[in-house]
Amino acid sequence: MPDATTDQGVLFADLFERPLHVRFDQPDASSDGGALLLKAADERLGLSAALAATMRDDRDPRRVDHPLVDLVRQRVFLLAAGYEDCNDAARLIDDPIPRLLLGRDPVDGAPIASQPTLSRFENAADGRSLVRLGHALADTVIARHRKRLRKRRVRRITIDMDPTDDPTHGQQQLSLFNTHYGGWCFLPVHGFLQFDNESEQYLFASVLRDGHAVACEGACAILARVIGKLEKAFPRSVIRVRLDGGFATPEVFDFLDDAGVEYVVAIAGNSALRDHAEEAMEAVRASSEASGESERDYAECRYAAGSWDIGRRVVIKAQVVRLGERAMRDNPRFVVTNLRQTPRFVYESVYCARGVVENRIKELLDGLAIDRTSCHRFLANQFRLLLTAAAYVLFQELRLSARHTSLAGAQVSTLRERLFKLGAWVERSTRRIVLHLPDSAAWRQEWCCIARVLGAAPS
């Protein structure tokens, strides 16, 4: 907000040949002019409206200045624009773009919601509302891709789920000390969908869990929910589930078998599995001794842990690793699967591809600060997680719209920097609103291309 310091401006007397005066005195202007694309992406998806429709508003209608849908949009749009804290609302109180994104007059419209209003909004969420919000997020994502892919048959949909640690630094509920990560944290899990061999994995779920949660906690419920939705939306598609070793429990395997889906799940090695791998390990040790390099080969076996009711196929990656002058080290890996392809194909072409999901989670962390779970109430932090997930869904829609531009594979932070952070002057009359952006904008061609894909017409 303006204060005496910014009103006065600054003077660089000796920086250039002539004195340079800097003044913050341009009214009806913004540094986020390009964020209009967020509104266009949201309208295409119907995301914010779907989320708001699941929530119950217990406020006195006579005292309501900001409808629920506006509060959802404000938080999601500003999170996407790089303003992850509710406190940022005070800095943007005079900015015309946030008003415009909420459908208000950018110059004379009502101000956006304040930090106290947003904090009350986040803390009002209850468990049932959050469950409905999670369903709405998944339904919106699946409906969007069903419509997008309606002209071709989707042969396979791959579900990836991965947990990550969310360090905490205050008195948050259910923040617990985790010995594996060496600190106080939450352990959220994120779910993604991949259609056939597309390069993008689309976020459909983000669930916050306490710091003592095991990887598989809640996994069957999340999988049951999304598998049911996918079978209804894509009845002729094969569903494949791909998970890391933390999910390798009898309950998960039984669920996957009963669901009738393909699966590839890593499992930790034990003495029985290492015995099965020994013949292949002997061969790769001999190869490594001969070549002086790391070597690997693949094998398979039938295996049944003591807690399993049946035996299952296990693909074995027999590997020895040499790093510089260090001694040769055994590194066998194991994957449980019901696929019938060769062990090499299952491990290298199917299981290893799940590593791409880690890049998506890095985007959520680095580009959208999804780990900014600083509320005291656990449910409020889950709500914030879902709002951040919604912002990421908008970015994925923008990236999809940019597929024929140089920004087709751009990360969240790059999309924000190149598309949103544009100086803008808003001109408003009784007949129209004109958003003046710099004619020297480096990425104006990409911006206009994306805008047209999202429904804009040449002006």
LINPE-V262998 format. One record per pair of residues at least 24 apart in sequence whose ideal C-beta (glycine too) atoms are under 6 Angstrom apart, sorted by the first residue. I is the first residue (numbers start at 1). J is the second residue. D is the distance in whole Angstrom. If there is no record, write none. Layout:
I_J_D ; I_J_D
This chain:
28_96_6 ; 28_107_5 ; 28_426_5 ; 29_425_5 ; 30_95_5 ; 30_96_6 ; 30_97_4 ; 30_424_5 ; 31_423_6 ; 32_81_5 ; 32_97_5 ; 32_420_6 ; 33_422_4 ; 33_424_2 ; 33_435_6 ; 33_437_5 ; 34_419_5 ; 34_420_4 ; 34_422_4 ; 34_447_6 ; 35_81_5 ; 35_97_6 ; 35_420_4 ; 37_419_6 ; 38_77_5 ; 38_80_5 ; 38_394_6 ; 39_101_5 ; 40_454_4 ; 41_394_5 ; 41_397_4 ; 41_398_5 ; 44_454_6 ; 45_140_6 ; 45_144_6 ; 45_397_6 ; 47_140_5 ; 47_390_6 ; 48_72_5 ; 48_73_5 ; 48_76_6 ; 50_136_5 ; 50_140_5 ; 51_133_6 ; 51_136_5 ; 54_132_4 ; 54_133_5 ; 54_136_5 ; 55_129_5 ; 66_113_5 ; 70_102_5 ; 71_113_6 ; 71_121_5 ; 73_102_6 ; 74_112_6 ; 74_113_6 ; 75_387_5 ; 76_387_6 ; 76_390_5 ; 76_391_5 ; 77_101_5 ; 79_388_6 ; 79_391_4 ; 80_391_4 ; 80_394_6 ; 81_420_6 ; 82_416_6 ; 84_369_4 ; 84_372_5 ; 86_115_5 ; 86_118_4 ; 86_119_5 ; 87_115_5 ; 89_114_6 ; 89_115_5 ; 90_115_6 ; 96_426_5 ; 106_426_5 ; 107_428_5 ; 122_380_5 ; 122_383_5 ; 122_384_6 ; 123_377_6 ; 123_380_5 ; 125_379_5 ; 125_383_4 ; 130_382_5 ; 133_386_5 ; 138_204_5 ; 138_226_6 ; 141_202_6 ; 141_204_5 ; 142_229_5 ; 142_233_5 ; 146_233_5 ; 154_195_5 ; 154_234_5 ; 154_237_5 ; 155_196_6 ; 156_196_6 ; 156_238_5 ; 156_240_6 ; 157_195_6 ; 157_230_6 ; 157_237_5 ; 157_239_5 ; 158_194_4 ; 158_240_5 ; 158_242_6 ; 159_241_5 ; 160_192_5 ; 160_242_5 ; 160_354_5 ; 160_357_5 ; 161_189_6 ; 161_191_5 ; 162_357_5 ; 163_187_5 ; 163_189_5 ; 163_215_5 ; 164_361_5 ; 166_371_4 ; 166_373_6 ; 173_377_6 ; 173_378_4 ; 174_210_4 ; 174_378_5 ; 175_211_6 ; 176_210_6 ; 176_211_3 ; 176_212_5 ; 178_211_5 ; 185_211_5 ; 186_211_6 ; 187_213_5 ; 190_361_6 ; 191_222_6 ; 192_357_5 ; 201_357_6 ; 201_360_5 ; 202_396_6 ; 203_389_6 ; 203_392_5 ; 206_385_5 ; 206_389_4 ; 208_381_6 ; 208_382_4 ; 208_385_5 ; 215_246_3 ; 215_247_6 ; 216_247_5 ; 216_249_5 ; 216_252_5 ; 219_247_6 ; 219_252_6 ; 220_255_5 ; 227_259_6 ; 242_354_5 ; 250_307_5 ; 250_308_6 ; 262_339_6 ; 263_338_6 ; 264_335_6 ; 264_337_5 ; 264_350_5 ; 264_351_5 ; 265_336_5 ; 266_335_5 ; 267_334_5 ; 267_336_5 ; 269_332_6 ; 269_334_6 ; 273_334_5 ; 276_301_4 ; 277_316_5 ; 277_318_5 ; 277_332_5 ; 280_318_4 ; 281_318_5 ; 284_318_5 ; 284_320_5 ; 285_320_6 ; 288_320_5 ; 288_328_6 ; 294_321_5 ; 294_322_5 ; 295_320_6 ; 298_343_4 ; 298_344_5 ; 300_343_5 ; 312_336_5 ; 313_337_6 ; 315_343_4 ; 315_346_5 ; 315_347_5 ; 317_347_5 ; 363_411_6 ; 363_412_5 ; 364_392_6 ; 367_412_3 ; 367_413_5 ; 368_392_6 ; 401_450_5 ; 401_453_4 ; 401_454_6 ; 402_450_5 ; 405_446_4 ; 405_449_5 ; 407_446_5 ; 418_443_4 ; 419_447_6
